[in-house]
């Protein structure tokens, strides 16, 4: 009873504090309790908010759950991932060297980017439960399925959750996946595209008439790889992959292999290898040394929509209400859910740190929390010391929650939030001293649902639907940031990161009033008369050709001995104008000391421009 009174007092203090806070962000929070399944959850403070790419939001809330009349202090870390944002969720594992390797979530993110150039990880949480102590024959596997970007690395599974990544309002698929009856053999072309697919009817058994088989070794109870010997007869053709990209013998009934065929002779299948034996003539004709192939089971039915899949162990929220019996297992938790509009919500609740106000939650408290964040369905992933949430921090990642181990644990897989910027082809058409004209089009949208493109300059946004956009009334010799956005069919606007540029408007041209000439009995004194507010010209140090001899002005002045020069027959002024464009203009004026010749120079120059346009 003492704990109840203490917790109630703490809660009341927090509640009064919230009511007294004047910060608009906090005062706008719904601090009421949301209840379901005999538990409740209320937010008392929004501790952190991070607005990430494409409308993805990460925030950390402090609050309390109530269960059995007792209050528990919570720190809840949330991702909100809009379904229309051109973002995909990827279930990912470290499968290098043909094995499952425990890795931190941060290192998973770096590895995915290294293996998938052009893709950018925005954030991540830990994923499925896994063989944490390496007790299985093939050590450290996830408990359930692992599908990554359409690659079915592991398909023996209990309950799982899949991500369609199709921009729909139904992006989450859950339940027990159903495998295809047979493995599928994919054949790639030189560009890396799958051009043919066939059934593989047998695993480590001689194929029958018109059938095919895949042979692969497995691991024994001592964690050692056991090679398998391929029979010498019973098939028309054999195709060996000796140095596979992946060769994952998850168990005797589940294998994933991908690589290039290197031999057609019989041999023992060692680690990192697999073999296709076939009596199917079409397969024999499609395969040869040098051809890349893939062997995998796939899912059919509802899970066929999913491009990434991970396992879950509890479906605790259905139609916005708890469907889980009350349990006393209080731990840190990682959860994933979905709202009715298709927004995916990922949550990491910190726990096992009571001194920090992080008590962790039981099952019905998980339901109250996900209901508070407007989820209609929600599922429990691995928790405890594995619970981790990271976000991008420049070129690195930072952990936003408080892992209960005191450090980031290594796991067997994670859920990455991944974006790929659409390819936008744009051009800065014209740049003047007070305007910019810009055009753009979509080269490749990838996952992004782009209804229209927009461009922003000087805090003004214009549409590019009807052609180039022109921004006027800009300042000369000033740098402006050119940024691109797109609008989705549902009306959301998203900034396209990494596709932007700084453009500097041209400098104002100098105003040249003439070359002054003063004559004394002994000297000709030349001086330039001009106004150059943006410092575009070298008129102060221009070249002056007098009677065929070149001289250099200094500080806009030049004094020549009359006796050496003689009578003035021709004076030519040469100077440059650099307004910031790619090319520097050279100006040549003949006899500029006479007003009449200045006018003549202008006429000649304009006539040249006109003739050039006519005959270009």
DATA-V675953 format. One record per residue. N is the residue number from 1. SS is DSSP state (H for helix, E for strand, C for the rest). NEAR is the number of other ideal C-beta (glycine too) atoms within 10 Angstrom. Layout:
N	SS	NEAR
N	SS	NEAR
//
This chain:
1	C	6
2	H	6
3	H	10
4	H	12
5	H	9
6	H	11
7	H	18
8	H	14
9	H	11
10	H	15
11	H	17
12	H	10
13	H	11
14	H	20
15	H	14
16	H	10
17	H	12
18	H	18
19	H	10
20	H	8
21	C	14
22	C	6
23	C	11
24	H	7
25	H	10
26	H	17
27	H	12
28	C	8
29	C	17
30	C	9
31	C	15
32	C	10
33	C	16
34	E	19
35	E	18
36	E	22
37	C	22
38	C	16
39	E	26
40	E	21
41	E	28
42	E	24
43	E	24
44	E	22
45	E	16
46	E	17
47	E	16
48	E	12
49	E	12
50	E	16
51	E	9
52	C	20
53	H	20
54	H	23
55	H	20
56	C	22
57	E	15
58	E	23
59	E	19
60	E	20
61	E	23
62	E	18
63	E	25
64	E	21
65	E	27
66	E	20
67	E	21
68	C	11
69	C	9
70	E	12
71	E	21
72	E	23
73	E	21
74	E	24
75	E	22
76	E	26
77	E	26
78	E	23
79	E	27
80	E	17
81	E	26
82	C	21
83	C	25
84	C	23
85	C	22
86	C	25
87	E	25
88	E	23
89	E	27
90	E	23
91	E	27
92	E	28
93	C	28
94	C	21
95	C	22
96	H	13
97	H	9
98	H	18
99	C	17
100	C	25
101	C	15
102	C	18
103	E	21
104	C	21
105	H	28
106	H	19
107	H	16
108	H	28
109	H	26
110	H	15
111	H	18
112	H	22
113	H	16
114	H	8
115	H	11
116	C	17
117	C	6
118	C	9
119	C	17
120	E	17
121	E	25
122	E	23
123	E	26
124	E	27
125	E	28
126	E	31
127	C	31
128	C	30
129	C	23
130	E	25
131	C	17
132	C	16
133	C	8
134	C	14
135	C	10
136	C	17
137	C	19
138	C	21
139	C	17
140	C	22
141	C	25
142	E	25
143	C	23
144	C	25
145	C	30
146	E	31
147	E	26
148	E	22
149	C	15
150	C	12
151	E	15
152	E	23
153	E	24
154	E	29
155	C	26
156	C	15
157	C	23
158	C	14
159	E	18
160	E	27
161	E	32
162	E	25
163	E	24
164	C	21
165	C	22
166	C	15
167	C	20
168	C	12
169	C	13
170	C	13
171	C	22
172	E	23
173	E	20
174	E	21
175	E	15
176	E	11
177	C	29
178	E	14
179	E	19
180	C	16
181	C	9
182	C	16
183	E	26
184	E	16
185	E	24
186	E	17
187	E	18
188	E	16
189	C	11
190	C	9
191	C	6
192	C	7
193	C	9
194	E	14
195	E	11
196	E	14
197	E	12
198	E	20
199	E	14
200	E	23
201	C	19
202	E	18
203	E	17
204	C	18
205	C	14
206	C	15
207	C	21
208	C	13
209	C	6
210	C	13
211	C	19
212	E	28
213	E	24
214	E	24
215	E	24
216	C	23
217	C	21
218	E	16
219	E	19
220	C	11
221	C	8
222	C	7
223	C	12
224	C	9
225	E	17
226	E	12
227	C	13
228	E	17
229	E	11
230	C	19
231	C	13
232	C	8
233	C	6
234	C	13
235	C	23
236	C	14
237	E	17
238	E	22
239	E	23
240	E	22
241	E	26
242	C	16
243	C	10
244	C	23
245	C	15
246	E	21
247	E	24
248	E	24
249	E	23
250	E	23
251	E	14
252	C	12
253	C	11
254	E	22
255	E	26
256	E	25
257	E	26
258	E	20
259	E	20
260	E	15
261	C	20
262	C	14
263	E	14
264	C	14
265	C	7
266	C	15
267	C	14
268	E	12
269	E	22
270	C	12
271	C	17
272	C	20
273	C	24
274	E	26
275	E	26
276	E	26
277	E	25
278	E	26
279	C	19
280	C	23
281	H	11
282	H	12
283	H	25
284	H	18
285	H	9
286	H	18
287	C	23
288	C	11
289	C	11
290	C	9
291	C	15
292	E	17
293	E	25
294	E	22
295	E	26
296	E	25
297	C	23
298	C	18
299	E	22
300	E	11
301	H	12
302	H	15
303	H	24
304	H	14
305	H	16
306	C	26
307	C	19
308	E	25
309	E	26
310	E	33
311	E	25
312	C	25
313	C	16
314	E	18
315	E	16
316	E	26
317	E	28
318	E	14
319	C	8
320	C	17
321	E	13
322	E	23
323	C	17
324	C	21
325	C	10
326	C	14
327	C	10
328	C	8
329	C	11
330	C	17
331	E	17
332	C	27
333	E	27
334	E	29
335	E	29
336	E	27
337	E	25
338	E	27
339	C	20
340	C	13
341	C	12
342	C	19
343	C	22
344	E	23
345	E	19
346	E	23
347	E	27
348	E	29
349	E	28
350	C	25
351	C	24
352	C	19
353	E	17
354	H	11
355	H	5
356	H	12
357	C	17
358	E	21
359	C	25
360	C	25
361	E	28
362	C	23
363	H	22
364	H	25
365	H	29
366	H	30
367	H	32
368	H	24
369	H	31
370	H	31
371	H	23
372	H	24
373	C	22
374	C	16
375	C	24
376	C	17
377	E	20
378	E	30
379	E	25
380	E	23
381	C	27
382	C	29
383	C	23
384	H	20
385	H	20
386	H	27
387	C	30
388	C	28
389	E	26
390	E	29
391	E	21
392	E	21
393	E	12
394	C	6
395	C	7
396	E	10
397	E	21
398	E	11
399	E	18
400	C	22
401	C	22
402	C	21
403	C	23
404	C	20
405	C	13
406	C	10
407	C	10
408	C	18
409	C	19
410	C	17
411	E	28
412	C	28
413	C	33
414	E	31
415	E	27
416	E	26
417	E	28
418	E	24
419	E	24
420	C	17
421	C	19
422	C	20
423	E	15
424	E	20
425	E	11
426	E	19
427	E	11
428	E	14
429	E	12
430	E	12
431	E	20
432	C	15
433	C	18
434	C	15
435	C	15
436	E	23
437	E	16
438	E	22
439	E	15
440	E	21
441	E	11
442	E	16
443	E	11
444	E	11
445	C	14
446	C	16
447	C	17
448	C	22
449	C	18
450	C	17
451	C	13
452	E	15
453	E	21
454	E	19
455	E	23
456	E	18
457	E	19
458	C	14
459	C	7
460	E	12
461	E	14
462	E	14
463	E	13
464	C	21
465	C	11
466	C	7
467	C	9
468	C	17
469	E	22
470	E	14
471	E	20
472	C	10
473	C	8
474	C	19
475	C	12
476	C	18
477	C	16
478	C	14
479	E	9
480	E	19
481	E	12
482	E	19
483	E	16
484	E	23
485	E	17
486	E	24
487	E	17
488	C	21
489	C	11
490	C	14
491	C	8
492	C	15
493	E	12
494	E	24
495	E	15
496	E	23
497	E	15
498	E	7
499	E	17
500	E	15
501	E	12
502	E	8
503	E	17
504	E	14
505	C	22
506	C	21
507	C	21
508	C	18
509	C	17
510	C	21
511	E	10
512	E	21
513	E	13
514	E	17
515	E	25
516	E	14
517	E	14
518	E	10
519	E	10
520	C	9
521	C	5
522	C	10
523	E	15
524	E	19
525	E	13
526	E	23
527	E	15
528	E	25
529	E	13
530	E	16
531	E	9
532	C	18
533	C	12
534	C	17
535	C	12
536	C	22
537	E	23
538	C	17
539	H	20
540	H	15
541	H	14
542	C	22
543	E	17
544	E	21
545	E	15
546	E	19
547	C	14
548	C	8
549	E	10
550	E	10
551	E	15
552	E	9
553	C	20
554	E	10
555	C	9
556	C	16
557	E	12
558	E	20
559	E	14
560	E	18
561	E	10
562	H	14
563	H	8
564	H	9
565	H	15
566	C	10
567	C	6
568	C	15
569	C	10
570	C	10
571	E	20
572	E	16
573	E	24
574	E	14
575	E	22
576	E	15
577	E	18
578	C	15
579	C	21
580	C	16
581	C	13
582	C	5
583	C	7
584	C	13
585	E	13
586	E	10
587	E	18
588	E	13
589	E	21
590	E	15
591	C	17
592	C	24
593	C	17
594	C	14
595	H	10
596	H	8
597	H	17
598	H	18
599	H	10
600	H	14
601	H	18
602	H	11
603	H	10
604	H	11
605	H	13
606	H	10
607	H	10
608	H	10
609	H	9
610	H	10
611	H	10
612	H	9
613	H	8
614	H	7
615	H	6
616	C	5
//
